[in-house]
Amino acid sequence: RGVLELEMPAAPGAHAYTQNFDGRNYFYAEVAVQVRSAPRALPNSIGIIWDSSGSGAMRDHGREFALLDAYFRKMKNGEVKLVRLRDAVEPRETFRIVNGDWSALRNALESTPYDGATNFGAFVADSGVAEYLLFSDGLANYGDRPFPAVKQPVYTINAATRSDALLLRQIAESSGAHFIDLLADAPAVAATKLLTTTTRVQVLAGDGATQLQLRSPYPENGRTAVSGIMTESEARVRLGITHPNAKTAIVELPVRGGEAPFAMVAALWARMKIEALEAQYDLNRAEIRRLGQGFRLVTRETSLIVLDRIEDYVRFDITPPAELLADFERQRQVVARQRGADKNAHLENVVRRFQEKISWWNRDFPKGDKPAAQPAVTPVQGASGRLQEADRRDAPARNQAAPAAPSLAAPELRLMQRQEAAKVGARSAMADALQSAAEPAATTATITLKKWEPDAPYATRMRNAAAENVYPVYLDERAGYLNSTAFFLDAADILFDRKQPQLAARVLTNLAEMDLENRHILRILGYRLLQANYAKLAIPVFRKVLELSPEEPQSYRDLGLAYAADRQWQKAVDALYDVVVKPWHGRFPDVEIITLAELNAIVATAPVKIDTGRIDPRLLKNLPLDLRVVLTWDADNTDIDLWVTDPNGERAYFGNRLTYQGGRMSLDFTGGYGPEEFSLKRAKPGKYKVEAQYFGDRQQKVTGPTTLQMSLATKFGSAEQNEQAITLRLKGRSETVFVGEFEVK
């Protein structure tokens, strides 16, 4: 049949193998176990946890229903409490099973809409239930808590090609139940696992050995595997094996160091240890990483890498072979000293730039009308042979041509013009200063944002539907847009507008289902949750983004701002200070100074005292603002510019970073994400138009159109701060988007 099969009889008894690795003795043993099984009595009250997230639609429900049919035929009569699990848990439904008839429950399951992310931590067990059946692919991607420990057995059933089998196995086996893989087990085998009790290893202990690992409490193919680290030259491992309807029998396994050496023993122990840790990956990441590096194993924290030079070992902090260890330690110390010097130099640079911003903040700017610009002077050849040119205040936009300057007839005329311009400028500056001193501070400022209304056909259908039909229309359209972030964002916006926030939040969480490792998509999800005032839900999303991209300052800043939105002030300040003190790639200009504004505003306005002991005191100064705008976006290697046009008609942008009335624009971000910031300490009355200019990108995007986020704040850094945020999508390059405006009275 095109397959070559080799059958070898398993050797009777137990066989142990050893290996000395890195100065420690490891052992691995396989023990023959006679497996027995017996039918088990089913309880008359059970619970079904039905994973109804978006990925749930990919499971083979036919196989799941066949298994349930076998289960209820044996139960005959009983009660089932159904819990649908998505981004949140839906209210329980109760069904009666009569003479094996579960048609009402089946109809309910068949009509289940699959939507939203998977939040295992939201589940709460019911003490009135004797056991649970969990139908899921195990792909938990939302929330910050694992599946809770419950007192009842939880049988986990998978029928999806893409799944987290390790997590499902751990949930089941830690509760005394079975993991059933319907795609690997034949229907009869699956039913047997669910409907019978079988031989199980209940006890694992040892003398002269530590860190014992059991591959599974249920023997497979008549054998069970155990491994550990020997603390004595001879060890004795005890396995307590329980057969159905019988007492626990103790099997002893002697292990002697140096006997039956095998080169894979240490790696087998490490792999079994990692599999046990993977069940709670978020809590065990560091240990998984250490094991992967120490035993040269690929894990979620490590990958294969070719190391040609000692510098490579130092760069990736991987311990080399013994013959390279001395050189490795020397070079690592050199690198550590250099990193320390770089960090100090970076901090001093941040302090210098922050002092420049303080100087700007302390300066008084005129608030009258901006004087008419003086004509520019064409460069001419002077007596010294060097080119001379009159200064121009306003740089042209990068896609606009500068106007031609008039020619001058003689050097004497140029001198007269400069002298007259100086006199006019002095009079104007004095008048503006007097006017500025006489004007009272602005008392009120309002924010108006342009509402985003997509023109896609699905959006039109949803907007035109009655309130009770908006979500059904979304479900009807969903199958055609499973890979479209725009679709889920638009649908969530419409549901928020129609006052259905829980359904809107569910729709948003589909972004977590789309691509488990895409930081761009997760950032969008986090931003939208913050805008919807779901800060607690946004925090674990931004934690995941930080895990995926710790080399990007935005990961720390986003998490810090989410903590602040959730009123976790100390965590917010600590995360934001990481942005300030860590040296970043040059493509992230001014991110430290922008973040310092947010950090100091939190320290100054938080209702509790913030511990600022680790913060350089030179960086602690709150700079309140009348107006502040911050632009960020989700795509790397993308150039978007922030434009703010004041009542004078003067635009602040990358080419005009300081306006006549003191509006300050941060450095231009051309490489990705932002932020770009506009700051104005004291705003003159009038309207301020806020726009974004999209110049283009230099990458292949899998997230669809670039999405930008704009935050507008009045009275920033004070107790009266008012902030509003909006998310928009950009369609094409060289597009200018009007976002909103301030009106100062």
LOVOKOL-821049 format. One line per 2 residues: their letters; for each residue x, y, z of C-alpha. Coordinates in steps of 0.5 Angstrom, whole numbers, plus 500, padded with zeros to 3 digits. Layout:
! LOVOKOL-821049
A = X:Y:Z  ...
***
This chain:
! LOVOKOL-821049
RG = 500:500:500  506:505:499
VL = 507:504:507  513:500:510
EL = 511:498:517  516:495:522
EM = 513:491:528  518:490:534
PA = 515:486:541  516:491:547
AP = 521:488:552  517:486:558
GA = 518:490:565  522:497:565
HA = 528:499:562  532:506:564
YT = 537:510:561  542:515:563
QN = 546:521:561  551:525:564
FD = 549:532:562  552:539:564
GR = 555:535:571  548:532:572
NY = 545:525:572  539:525:568
FY = 535:518:567  529:516:562
AE = 525:510:563  519:506:560
VA = 515:502:564  510:496:562
VQ = 504:497:565  498:492:564
VR = 492:497:562  485:495:564
SA = 478:499:563  471:498:565
PR = 465:502:564  464:508:568
AL = 457:510:571  455:517:568
PN = 452:522:573  445:525:572
SI = 448:532:572  453:535:567
GI = 456:541:564  458:542:557
IW = 463:548:555  462:550:548
DS = 467:554:545  463:559:541
SG = 469:563:539  470:565:531
SG = 475:559:530  470:554:533
AM = 466:554:526  472:550:524
RD = 471:544:528  468:538:526
HG = 461:538:529  459:532:526
RE = 464:528:530  463:532:536
FA = 455:530:535  457:523:534
LL = 461:523:541  455:526:544
DA = 450:521:542  454:516:544
YF = 454:519:551  447:521:552
RK = 445:514:549  449:511:556
MK = 446:517:560  439:515:558
NG = 436:521:563  439:527:566
EV = 440:534:566  445:538:562
KL = 447:545:563  450:549:557
VR = 455:554:557  457:558:551
LR = 464:561:552  467:566:547
DA = 470:573:549  465:572:555
VE = 461:567:558  454:567:556
PR = 448:565:561  447:558:562
ET = 442:554:559  439:548:562
FR = 436:542:558  433:535:560
IV = 435:528:557  430:523:556
NG = 431:516:554  437:519:551
DW = 433:524:547  438:530:547
SA = 434:533:540  433:540:544
LR = 440:541:546  443:539:539
NA = 438:544:536  441:549:540
LE = 448:547:539  447:547:531
ST = 444:554:531  450:557:535
PY = 453:563:532  461:562:532
DG = 464:569:533  469:573:538
AT = 475:571:541  477:565:546
NF = 477:567:554  478:561:558
GA = 479:565:564  472:567:564
FV = 469:560:565  466:559:572
AD = 464:552:575  457:550:577
SG = 458:546:584  451:543:582
VA = 455:539:576  458:533:577
EY = 463:533:570  464:537:564
LL = 465:536:557  469:542:554
FS = 469:542:546  474:547:544
DG = 481:547:540  484:550:546
LA = 487:556:542  486:561:548
NY = 487:568:545  484:573:550
GD = 484:575:557  489:575:562
RP = 487:568:566  488:561:564
FP = 482:556:565  480:555:572
AV = 482:549:577  475:546:578
KQ = 473:540:583  470:536:577
PV = 473:532:572  473:536:565
YT = 474:532:559  477:536:553
IN = 475:534:546  478:537:540
AA = 476:536:533  480:542:530
TR = 486:541:525  489:547:529
SD = 489:546:536  493:547:543
AL = 493:539:544  498:540:550
LL = 493:545:554  487:541:553
RQ = 491:535:555  493:539:561
IA = 486:541:563  483:534:562
ES = 489:530:566  490:535:572
SG = 482:534:573  482:526:573
AH = 479:526:566  481:524:559
FI = 483:529:553  480:526:547
DL = 482:528:540  477:526:535
LA = 481:527:529  486:522:531
DA = 482:517:535  477:513:531
PA = 470:514:534  470:507:538
VA = 476:509:541  474:516:543
AT = 467:513:546  471:508:550
KL = 475:514:553  469:518:555
LT = 465:512:557  470:508:561
TT = 475:508:567  482:506:565
TR = 488:504:569  492:511:571
VQ = 498:513:575  496:516:581
VL = 503:517:585  510:519:582
AG = 515:519:588  522:517:588
DG = 528:517:593  535:519:590
AT = 532:523:584  528:530:584
QL = 524:533:578  520:527:576
QL = 516:528:570  511:523:567
RS = 509:523:560  502:522:562
PY = 498:519:567  495:514:562
PE = 499:509:559  499:509:552
NG = 500:502:548  502:499:555
RT = 507:503:557  508:509:561
AV = 514:514:561  518:517:567
SG = 524:522:567  528:526:572
IM = 535:528:575  539:523:580
TE = 541:526:586  545:520:588
SE = 549:515:584  543:510:585
AR = 535:512:585  529:508:586
VR = 522:511:583  516:509:585
LG = 509:509:581  502:508:584
IT = 498:505:579  491:504:580
HP = 486:499:576  479:500:575
NA = 475:497:581  482:496:585
KT = 487:498:590  493:502:588
AI = 499:498:586  506:500:587
VE = 511:499:582  519:500:584
LP = 524:502:578  531:502:580
VR = 536:507:577  543:507:577
GG = 548:512:574  552:511:568
EA = 548:504:566  545:504:559
PF = 548:511:557  544:514:552
AM = 545:521:548  538:523:548
VA = 536:522:556  537:530:558
AL = 533:532:552  527:528:553
WA = 527:530:560  527:537:558
RM = 522:536:553  517:533:558
KI = 518:538:563  517:544:558
EA = 510:540:556  508:540:563
LE = 510:548:563  507:550:557
AQ = 500:548:560  501:555:563
YD = 505:558:558  504:566:560
LN = 507:564:568  512:560:565
RA = 516:563:559  522:565:563
EI = 523:557:565  521:555:558
RR = 526:559:555  532:557:560
LG = 530:550:558  530:551:551
QG = 537:555:551  540:550:556
FR = 538:543:552  538:546:545
LV = 531:545:544  526:549:540
TR = 520:552:544  515:558:543
ET = 521:562:547  527:559:543
SL = 529:558:535  534:554:532
IV = 540:559:530  547:558:527
LD = 553:561:531  559:562:527
RI = 563:566:532  564:568:539
ED = 561:574:538  554:571:536
YV = 554:567:542  555:574:546
RF = 550:578:542  544:572:543
DI = 547:571:550  547:563:549
TP = 552:559:553  558:556:548
PA = 561:550:549  566:549:554
EL = 572:551:550  569:558:548
LA = 567:560:555  573:564:557
DF = 573:568:551  565:569:551
ER = 565:571:559  571:577:557
QR = 567:579:551  560:579:555
QV = 563:584:560  566:588:554
VA = 559:588:551  556:590:558
RQ = 560:596:559  559:598:552
RG = 551:598:554  552:601:560
AD = 555:607:557  550:607:551
KN = 545:607:556  548:613:560
AH = 549:617:554  542:616:552
LE = 539:618:558  544:625:558
NV = 541:626:551  534:625:553
VR = 535:630:559  538:635:554
RF = 532:635:549  527:635:555
QE = 531:641:557  530:644:550
KI = 522:643:551  522:646:558
SW = 525:652:555  520:652:550
WN = 514:651:555  517:657:559
RD = 517:662:553  512:667:552
FP = 509:667:545  505:672:541
KG = 497:671:541  496:676:536
DK = 495:676:528  501:673:525
PA = 505:679:521  505:678:513
AQ = 511:674:511  517:678:508
PA = 519:676:501  524:671:501
VT = 531:673:498  534:670:492
PV = 541:667:494  546:672:491
QG = 554:672:490  557:677:496
AS = 563:680:496  566:675:500
GR = 564:670:494  559:666:499
LQ = 552:665:498  547:669:502
EA = 540:668:503  534:671:507
DR = 532:667:512  525:664:511
RD = 520:662:517  515:657:513
AP = 518:651:510  514:649:504
AR = 510:642:504  514:636:501
NQ = 510:636:495  509:643:494
AA = 514:648:490  517:654:494
PA = 515:660:490  520:664:486
AP = 524:670:490  524:677:486
SL = 531:679:484  535:685:487
AA = 539:690:483  544:692:488
PE = 547:690:495  545:697:497
LR = 538:695:496  538:689:500
LM = 541:692:506  536:697:506
QR = 531:692:506  534:688:511
QE = 534:694:516  527:696:514
AA = 525:689:516  528:689:522
KV = 525:695:524  518:693:522
GA = 519:686:526  522:690:532
RS = 515:694:532  511:688:531
AM = 514:683:536  513:689:542
AD = 506:690:540  505:682:540
AL = 508:682:547  504:687:550
QS = 498:684:547  500:677:549
AA = 501:680:556  494:683:556
EP = 490:677:554  487:673:559
AA = 488:665:559  483:661:554
TT = 477:659:559  474:653:555
AT = 476:649:549  471:644:545
IT = 473:638:541  469:636:535
LK = 471:629:531  469:627:524
KW = 465:621:525  468:615:521
EP = 462:612:516  465:607:511
DA = 461:606:505  462:599:504
PY = 455:595:502  456:591:509
AT = 456:597:513  450:600:509
RM = 446:594:511  448:594:518
RN = 446:602:519  439:601:515
AA = 437:595:519  433:595:525
AE = 437:595:532  435:588:533
NV = 437:586:526  444:589:526
YP = 448:583:529  444:578:525
VY = 446:582:519  453:582:521
LD = 453:575:522  450:574:515
ER = 456:578:512  461:575:516
AG = 463:569:512  465:574:506
YL = 470:578:510  473:573:515
NS = 480:576:514  478:583:513
TA = 480:587:519  476:593:516
FF = 470:589:517  470:587:524
LD = 472:595:526  466:597:522
AA = 461:593:525  464:594:532
DI = 463:601:531  456:601:528
LF = 454:596:534  457:601:539
DR = 453:607:535  447:603:536
KQ = 448:602:544  450:595:543
PQ = 456:595:547  457:588:549
LA = 456:585:542  461:591:539
AR = 466:588:544  465:581:542
VL = 466:583:534  472:587:536
TN = 475:581:539  475:577:532
LA = 481:581:531  485:576:536
EM = 482:570:532  485:572:526
DL = 492:572:527  495:570:534
EN = 502:573:533  500:579:529
RH = 502:585:533  499:590:528
IL = 492:587:529  493:586:536
RI = 495:593:537  489:596:533
LG = 484:591:538  488:594:544
YR = 487:601:541  479:600:540
LL = 478:597:547  481:603:550
QA = 477:608:546  471:604:548
NY = 473:604:555  475:597:556
AK = 481:598:559  482:592:563
LA = 481:588:557  486:592:553
IP = 491:591:558  492:583:556
VF = 492:585:549  498:590:550
RK = 502:585:554  501:580:548
VL = 504:586:544  510:587:548
EL = 512:580:548  512:580:541
SP = 515:586:540  520:588:546
EE = 524:592:541  519:597:539
PQ = 518:603:544  511:603:542
SY = 509:597:546  511:599:552
RD = 508:606:551  501:603:549
LG = 501:598:555  503:604:560
LA = 497:608:557  492:602:558
YA = 495:602:565  493:609:566
AD = 486:608:563  485:603:568
RQ = 487:607:574  493:603:575
WQ = 498:609:576  504:606:578
KA = 504:601:573  503:606:568
VD = 509:610:570  514:604:570
AL = 512:602:563  512:609:561
YD = 519:610:564  522:604:560
VV = 520:608:554  524:614:556
VK = 531:610:559  532:605:554
PW = 536:606:547  532:605:541
HG = 533:605:534  534:612:530
RF = 527:611:527  523:612:533
PD = 525:620:534  522:624:540
VE = 518:618:543  522:619:549
II = 520:626:550  513:625:548
TL = 512:619:553  515:624:558
AE = 509:629:557  505:623:559
LN = 509:620:565  509:627:568
AI = 502:628:567  500:622:571
VA = 505:623:576  502:630:577
TA = 495:629:577  494:621:580
PV = 490:621:586  495:617:589
KI = 502:618:591  507:615:585
DT = 514:612:587  518:616:582
GR = 525:613:586  527:610:579
ID = 526:616:575  532:621:574
PR = 529:628:578  532:632:572
LL = 526:629:568  520:630:573
KN = 517:636:571  509:637:569
LP = 508:641:563  501:643:562
LD = 498:645:555  492:648:553
LR = 492:643:547  495:637:545
VV = 494:632:539  498:625:538
LT = 498:621:532  499:614:532
WD = 498:608:526  499:601:526
AD = 503:599:520  511:599:520
NT = 515:603:515  509:608:514
DI = 510:615:513  504:619:516
DL = 504:626:518  500:630:523
WV = 498:637:521  495:642:525
TD = 492:649:523  491:655:528
PN = 486:661:527  492:665:524
GE = 492:660:518  499:657:520
RA = 500:650:519  504:646:524
YF = 507:640:521  514:637:520
GN = 517:643:516  514:648:521
RL = 515:645:527  514:652:531
TY = 509:656:529  508:664:531
QG = 504:663:537  508:657:540
GR = 505:651:537  510:646:537
MS = 511:639:533  515:633:535
LD = 520:630:530  518:627:524
FT = 516:620:524  518:616:517
GG = 519:609:519  513:607:522
YG = 508:607:528  509:614:531
PE = 507:618:535  507:625:533
EF = 505:630:537  503:637:537
SL = 503:641:543  501:648:545
KR = 501:651:552  497:657:551
AK = 492:657:545  489:664:542
PG = 481:663:541  479:660:535
KY = 479:654:531  484:649:530
KV = 484:644:524  487:637:525
EA = 489:633:519  493:627:517
QY = 497:626:511  499:619:509
FG = 505:619:504  506:612:503
DR = 509:606:506  515:601:504
QQ = 512:594:506  507:589:505
KV = 502:589:509  497:583:511
TG = 492:588:516  489:591:510
PT = 489:599:509  493:603:514
TL = 489:605:521  491:611:524
QM = 489:613:531  488:620:533
SL = 488:623:540  486:630:542
AT = 486:633:549  485:640:552
KF = 488:642:559  493:636:558
GS = 497:635:565  491:638:569
AE = 485:636:573  481:638:568
QN = 484:634:562  479:632:557
EQ = 481:627:552  478:624:546
AI = 480:619:541  478:616:534
TL = 481:611:529  481:612:522
RL = 483:608:516  487:611:510
KG = 485:609:503  491:611:499
RS = 498:615:498  498:622:499
ET = 491:622:502  489:628:507
VF = 484:626:512  481:631:516
VG = 480:628:523  477:634:527
EF = 478:641:530  479:644:537
EV = 475:651:538  478:655:543
K = 473:661:546
***
